[in-house]
């Protein structure tokens, strides 16, 4: 999505409250995405036992990034008390 997402200038015109430059918007999106990916890789390399698919929250339940605050605790997602499951599907 990062590299191949398209920003439709007409859609920007429909929703804009101010003028947007599609090229600048795309460039900013790619830079933010690259920074986030590098941070996720860093944390995954430093803490390989962290589970995937969880959120990190403080003592009040506010979300945060474990890379910025190692005191955060894991909050396992649930939907009305049921834990969602991801199944691997093999394609032939």
C-alpha positions as CSV (number, residue, x, y, z in Angstrom):
1,X,0.0,0.0,0.0
2,X,2.8,2.4,0.8
3,X,4.4,2.6,-2.6
4,X,1.4,1.8,-4.9
5,X,-1.4,3.6,-3.1
6,X,-2.9,6.3,-5.3
7,X,-4.2,9.6,-4.1
8,X,-7.0,10.8,-6.3
9,X,-6.8,14.6,-6.6
10,X,-10.5,14.8,-7.4
11,X,-11.3,13.1,-4.0
12,X,-9.0,15.5,-2.3
13,X,-10.9,18.4,-3.9
14,X,-14.2,16.9,-2.6
15,X,-13.1,16.7,1.0
16,X,-10.6,19.4,1.4
17,X,-10.9,22.1,4.0
18,X,-7.6,23.4,2.7
19,X,-5.4,22.8,-0.3
20,X,-3.6,19.5,-0.5
21,X,-0.7,18.6,-2.8
22,X,-1.1,15.0,-3.8
23,X,2.6,14.5,-4.4
24,X,3.6,16.0,-1.1
25,X,0.9,14.0,0.7
26,X,2.2,10.7,-0.9
27,X,5.8,11.6,-0.1
28,X,4.9,12.3,3.6
29,X,2.9,9.0,3.7
30,X,5.9,7.0,2.4
31,X,8.2,8.7,4.9
32,X,5.9,8.0,7.9
33,X,5.4,4.5,6.8
34,X,9.1,3.8,6.4
35,X,9.8,5.3,9.8
36,X,7.1,3.2,11.4
37,X,8.3,0.0,9.7
38,X,11.9,0.7,10.9
39,X,10.7,1.2,14.5
40,X,8.6,-2.0,14.4
41,X,11.6,-4.0,13.1
42,X,13.8,-2.5,15.8
43,X,11.4,-3.5,18.6
44,X,10.9,-6.9,17.1
45,X,14.6,-7.5,16.9
46,X,15.2,-6.3,20.5
47,X,12.2,-8.1,21.9
48,X,11.5,-11.2,19.8
49,X,9.2,-12.7,22.3
50,X,6.6,-10.0,22.1
51,X,3.3,-11.4,20.8
52,X,1.9,-10.2,17.5
53,X,-1.5,-8.6,17.2
54,X,-1.7,-7.0,20.6
55,X,-1.9,-3.4,21.8
56,X,0.1,-1.8,24.6
57,X,-1.6,0.3,27.2
58,X,-0.7,2.2,30.3
59,X,-2.2,1.8,33.8
60,X,-5.3,3.8,32.8
61,X,-5.8,1.8,29.6
62,X,-4.5,4.5,27.2
63,X,-2.7,3.0,24.2
64,X,1.0,3.7,23.6
65,X,4.0,2.4,21.7
66,X,6.1,-0.1,23.5
67,X,9.2,1.3,21.8
68,X,8.7,4.7,23.6
69,X,7.5,3.4,27.0
70,X,8.7,-0.1,28.1
71,X,6.4,0.1,31.2
72,X,3.3,-0.4,29.0
73,X,1.5,-3.7,29.4
74,X,0.1,-6.0,26.8
75,X,-3.7,-5.7,26.0
76,X,-5.0,-8.7,24.1
77,X,-7.7,-7.8,21.7
78,X,-11.2,-9.3,22.1
79,X,-14.5,-8.9,20.4
80,X,-17.3,-9.1,23.1
81,X,-15.0,-11.3,25.2
82,X,-14.0,-13.7,22.4
83,X,-10.4,-13.6,21.2
84,X,-10.1,-13.3,17.4
85,X,-8.1,-16.0,15.6
86,X,-6.1,-15.8,12.5
87,X,-5.8,-18.9,10.4
88,X,-3.1,-19.5,7.9
89,X,-4.5,-20.5,4.5
90,X,-2.3,-22.3,2.0
91,X,-2.9,-21.5,-1.6
92,X,-1.8,-24.0,-4.3
